[in-house]
Amino acid sequence: RERDEHGNIQVHDYSKKAAENFKRMMLDCLFVVGGDGTLQIANRFYEMGLPVIGIPKTIDNDLEGTDYSFGFHTAVQIACDALDRLQTTGRSHDRVMILELMGRDSGWIALESGISGGAHIILIPEIPYRLDKVIEKIRLREAGGSPYTIIVVAEAACEAGGKEITSEKASERLQGVKQYGGVGNYLTEKIKNEIHQEVRCTVLGHTQRGGTPVSFDRILGTRFGAFAIKAAAEGKFGNMVALDTPNIVLTPLSTLAGLVRKIPPSDQLIESAEAVGISLGRGAKEG
């Protein structure tokens, strides 16, 4: 990648050169670790004749073919820790606290951390929210004696009838790939015009992508690695190792291209969230 004279990032395809170098070095296997874009490249290398095994690693948990990718549970824990802290300051000052989280086009991090962190409103890309329903929940809480509210919003969440908020910074544009960002601040401005409480936004950002991994991710990563080595030794190339609970299995890379694992509308997590009074920004009969 390099920048042009306007500061935009340009990408050049060196895949053929990389494949030539791989073959020249007479390597046994190319283990490709990453998310959907990375694994699409892995499949391309496999189609070019390289012995490839994919390993799913993304905090977004948006890869088809596997129940979980390692990194996701750690990101959820980091977000949950942040919510624990926002709970205390929100309660102390009767504030509406908004936490914007990563997740690309899916709301897995927001939904799971929001439930475990005690959020009162969770907004995810899979369910376009209505601002009036968000305001209604805040007012209902105040009327019930709880003048503070914790809102979790996924970076790609959008208002019903609207579209996602993307970064306009030239430094964050990458050949048509959407760079999300700003929905938390957008909500802050919209909400504070409708209520009397103070509204504050926290964007957790890349904090979710680092730090000490939780035990689940350590174990899952170890299992993926061990199974990938076994698959390579058996010549089962062109596959991604995956979790099909409780087993590690192989999924063909060719079946994953361009697919995003979103939260199904009928998912029990959504049902559980609404059953305990969490608002998803929609009406009771919607969805």
C-alpha positions as CSV (number, residue, x, y, z in Angstrom):
1,R,0.0,0.0,0.0
2,E,1.2,3.5,-0.7
3,R,-0.3,7.0,-0.8
4,D,-0.9,9.0,-4.0
5,E,-0.3,12.7,-4.4
6,H,-3.8,13.4,-2.8
7,G,-3.1,11.3,0.3
8,N,-5.3,8.4,-0.7
9,I,-4.1,4.9,0.0
10,Q,-3.5,2.9,-3.2
11,V,-3.2,-0.9,-3.2
12,H,-1.1,-2.8,-5.7
13,D,-1.5,-6.5,-6.4
14,Y,1.7,-8.5,-5.7
15,S,0.0,-11.9,-5.4
16,K,1.6,-13.4,-8.5
17,K,5.1,-12.3,-7.2
18,A,4.3,-13.7,-3.8
19,A,3.2,-17.1,-5.3
20,E,6.4,-17.2,-7.4
21,N,8.5,-16.6,-4.3
22,F,6.6,-19.3,-2.3
23,K,7.2,-21.9,-5.0
24,R,10.9,-20.8,-5.4
25,M,11.4,-21.3,-1.7
26,M,9.8,-24.8,-1.9
27,L,7.7,-24.2,1.2
28,D,5.2,-26.9,2.4
29,C,2.2,-24.8,3.3
30,L,0.9,-21.3,3.5
31,F,-1.1,-20.8,6.7
32,V,-3.2,-17.7,6.3
33,V,-4.6,-16.1,9.5
34,G,-7.2,-13.4,9.4
35,G,-10.7,-12.2,8.6
36,D,-12.9,-12.3,5.5
37,G,-10.7,-10.2,3.3
38,T,-7.6,-12.2,4.2
39,L,-9.3,-15.5,3.7
40,Q,-10.5,-14.4,0.2
41,I,-6.9,-13.8,-0.6
42,A,-6.0,-17.2,0.8
43,N,-8.5,-18.8,-1.6
44,R,-7.0,-16.9,-4.5
45,F,-3.6,-18.2,-3.6
46,Y,-5.0,-21.7,-3.4
47,E,-6.5,-21.3,-6.9
48,M,-3.1,-20.2,-8.1
49,G,-1.8,-23.6,-7.0
50,L,-0.4,-22.9,-3.5
51,P,-1.0,-25.3,-0.6
52,V,-3.1,-23.1,1.7
53,I,-4.8,-23.6,5.0
54,G,-6.9,-20.7,6.5
55,I,-7.3,-19.9,10.1
56,P,-10.1,-17.5,11.2
57,K,-9.0,-14.6,13.3
58,T,-11.2,-11.5,13.7
59,I,-12.8,-9.7,16.6
60,D,-15.9,-9.1,14.6
61,N,-17.0,-12.8,14.6
62,D,-18.5,-12.2,11.1
63,L,-17.0,-15.2,9.3
64,E,-19.3,-17.8,7.9
65,G,-18.4,-21.4,8.4
66,T,-17.2,-21.1,12.0
67,D,-19.1,-20.6,15.3
68,Y,-16.4,-18.3,16.6
69,S,-13.1,-16.8,15.5
70,F,-10.4,-16.2,18.0
71,G,-10.1,-12.6,19.2
72,F,-13.9,-12.1,19.5
73,H,-14.3,-13.2,23.1
74,T,-11.4,-10.9,24.2
75,A,-13.0,-8.0,22.4
76,V,-16.3,-8.6,24.1
77,Q,-14.5,-8.8,27.5
78,I,-12.7,-5.5,26.8
79,A,-16.0,-3.8,25.9
80,C,-17.7,-5.3,28.9
81,D,-15.0,-3.9,31.2
82,A,-15.5,-0.5,29.6
83,L,-19.3,-0.8,30.3
84,D,-18.7,-1.6,33.9
85,R,-16.8,1.7,34.2
86,L,-19.4,3.7,32.3
87,Q,-22.1,2.3,34.5
88,T,-20.6,3.9,37.6
89,T,-20.0,7.3,36.1
90,G,-23.4,7.3,34.3
91,R,-25.2,6.4,37.5
92,S,-23.3,9.0,39.6
93,H,-24.1,11.9,37.3
94,D,-27.4,10.9,35.8
95,R,-25.9,10.8,32.4
96,V,-26.7,9.1,29.1
97,M,-23.5,7.2,28.2
98,I,-23.0,6.0,24.7
99,L,-20.3,3.4,23.9
100,E,-19.4,3.0,20.2
101,L,-17.9,-0.4,19.4
102,M,-16.3,-2.1,16.4
103,G,-17.8,-5.0,14.4
104,R,-17.8,-3.9,10.8
105,D,-21.1,-5.0,9.2
106,S,-22.3,-7.2,12.1
107,G,-23.3,-6.5,15.7
108,W,-21.9,-9.5,17.5
109,I,-19.5,-7.5,19.8
110,A,-22.2,-4.9,20.6
111,L,-24.9,-7.4,21.3
112,E,-22.8,-9.8,23.5
113,S,-21.0,-7.1,25.4
114,G,-24.1,-5.0,25.8
115,I,-26.0,-7.9,27.4
116,S,-23.1,-8.9,29.6
117,G,-22.3,-5.3,30.5
118,G,-25.8,-4.3,31.5
119,A,-26.6,-1.9,28.7
120,H,-30.1,-0.5,28.5
121,I,-30.1,0.1,24.7
122,I,-28.2,-1.9,22.1
123,L,-28.1,-0.7,18.5
124,I,-26.8,-3.1,15.8
125,P,-26.5,-3.1,12.0
126,E,-29.0,-6.0,11.7
127,I,-31.8,-4.0,13.2
128,P,-32.1,-0.3,12.0
129,Y,-33.1,1.7,15.0
130,R,-35.7,4.4,15.4
131,L,-34.6,7.5,17.3
132,D,-38.0,8.0,18.9
133,K,-37.7,4.5,20.4
134,V,-34.3,5.3,21.8
135,I,-35.6,8.5,23.4
136,E,-38.7,6.6,24.6
137,K,-36.5,4.1,26.5
138,I,-34.4,6.9,28.1
139,R,-37.6,8.7,29.3
140,L,-39.2,5.5,30.6
141,R,-36.1,4.8,32.7
142,E,-36.2,8.3,34.1
143,A,-39.9,8.0,34.9
144,G,-39.1,4.7,36.7
145,G,-36.5,6.3,38.9
146,S,-33.4,5.6,36.8
147,P,-32.3,8.9,35.2
148,Y,-29.2,7.4,33.7
149,T,-29.0,5.2,30.6
150,I,-26.2,3.1,29.0
151,I,-26.3,2.8,25.2
152,V,-24.1,0.4,23.2
153,V,-23.9,1.1,19.4
154,A,-22.1,-0.9,16.8
155,E,-20.1,1.2,14.4
156,A,-22.3,0.3,11.4
157,A,-25.6,0.7,13.1
158,C,-28.0,3.0,11.2
159,E,-31.2,4.7,11.7
160,A,-34.3,3.2,10.0
161,G,-34.5,4.7,6.5
162,G,-30.9,6.0,6.8
163,K,-27.5,4.7,6.0
164,E,-24.3,3.9,7.9
165,I,-22.0,6.7,9.0
166,T,-18.6,6.4,7.4
167,S,-15.3,8.3,7.9
168,E,-14.7,11.1,5.4
169,K,-11.0,11.3,6.2
170,A,-8.8,10.7,3.2
171,S,-6.3,8.8,5.3
172,E,-9.0,6.2,6.1
173,R,-10.3,5.6,2.6
174,L,-9.0,2.4,1.0
175,Q,-10.2,1.6,-2.6
176,G,-13.9,1.7,-1.9
177,V,-13.7,-0.2,1.4
178,K,-16.0,1.5,4.0
179,Q,-14.3,2.9,7.1
180,Y,-17.0,3.2,9.7
181,G,-16.9,5.8,12.4
182,G,-18.9,8.6,14.0
183,V,-22.3,7.0,14.8
184,G,-21.7,7.5,18.6
185,N,-21.2,11.2,18.2
186,Y,-24.1,11.4,15.7
187,L,-26.4,9.8,18.3
188,T,-25.0,12.1,21.0
189,E,-26.0,15.2,19.1
190,K,-29.4,13.8,18.2
191,I,-30.3,12.6,21.7
192,K,-29.2,15.7,23.6
193,N,-31.6,17.8,21.6
194,E,-34.5,15.7,23.0
195,I,-33.7,15.2,26.7
196,H,-32.4,17.3,29.6
197,Q,-29.7,14.8,30.8
198,E,-26.1,15.2,29.8
199,V,-25.1,12.9,27.0
200,R,-21.5,11.6,26.7
201,C,-19.9,9.4,24.0
202,T,-17.0,7.1,24.3
203,V,-15.5,5.5,21.2
204,L,-13.6,2.4,22.4
205,G,-11.8,2.0,19.0
206,H,-8.6,0.0,18.6
207,T,-8.5,-0.8,22.4
208,Q,-10.8,-3.7,21.4
209,R,-8.1,-5.1,19.1
210,G,-5.3,-5.5,21.6
211,G,-4.4,-6.5,25.2
212,T,-4.3,-9.8,27.0
213,P,-6.5,-12.6,25.4
214,V,-9.1,-14.3,27.5
215,S,-8.7,-18.1,28.1
216,F,-11.4,-19.0,25.5
217,D,-9.4,-17.3,22.7
218,R,-6.1,-18.9,23.9
219,I,-7.6,-22.3,23.8
220,L,-9.5,-21.8,20.5
221,G,-6.3,-20.5,18.9
222,T,-4.4,-23.5,20.1
223,R,-7.0,-25.9,18.8
224,F,-7.1,-24.1,15.5
225,G,-3.3,-24.2,15.2
226,A,-3.0,-27.9,16.0
227,F,-5.8,-28.8,13.6
228,A,-4.3,-26.7,10.8
229,I,-1.0,-28.5,11.2
230,K,-2.8,-31.9,11.1
231,A,-4.8,-30.8,8.0
232,A,-1.6,-29.7,6.2
233,A,0.2,-33.0,7.0
234,E,-2.7,-34.8,5.5
235,G,-2.7,-32.6,2.4
236,K,-6.2,-31.2,3.0
237,F,-5.4,-27.8,1.4
238,G,-7.9,-25.2,0.3
239,N,-9.7,-25.3,3.6
240,M,-10.2,-23.1,6.7
241,V,-10.2,-24.7,10.2
242,A,-13.4,-23.8,11.9
243,L,-15.3,-24.4,15.2
244,D,-18.5,-26.5,14.8
245,T,-19.1,-26.7,18.5
246,P,-17.7,-28.7,20.2
247,N,-15.5,-29.9,17.3
248,I,-12.9,-28.3,15.1
249,V,-13.7,-29.1,11.4
250,L,-12.6,-28.0,7.9
251,T,-14.6,-25.6,5.7
252,P,-13.7,-25.1,2.1
253,L,-12.3,-21.6,1.5
254,S,-14.2,-21.4,-1.8
255,T,-17.5,-21.4,0.1
256,L,-16.7,-18.4,2.2
257,A,-16.0,-15.7,-0.4
258,G,-17.9,-12.5,0.1
259,L,-20.1,-13.9,2.9
260,V,-20.7,-12.0,6.1
261,R,-22.1,-13.7,9.2
262,K,-24.7,-11.4,10.6
263,I,-26.9,-11.9,13.6
264,P,-30.1,-13.6,12.5
265,P,-33.3,-11.7,13.4
266,S,-34.6,-14.8,15.2
267,D,-31.3,-15.3,17.2
268,Q,-32.0,-16.3,20.8
269,L,-29.5,-13.6,22.0
270,I,-31.9,-10.9,20.5
271,E,-34.8,-12.6,22.1
272,S,-33.0,-12.8,25.5
273,A,-32.0,-9.1,25.3
274,E,-35.5,-7.9,24.7
275,A,-36.9,-10.3,27.3
276,V,-34.9,-8.7,30.1
277,G,-35.9,-5.2,29.0
278,I,-33.1,-4.1,26.7
279,S,-34.2,-1.9,23.9
280,L,-32.9,-2.6,20.4
281,G,-34.4,0.7,19.1
282,R,-37.4,-0.8,17.5
283,G,-41.1,-1.1,18.3
284,A,-42.5,-4.2,20.2
285,K,-44.1,-5.6,17.0
286,E,-41.2,-4.9,14.7
287,G,-38.7,-7.4,13.3
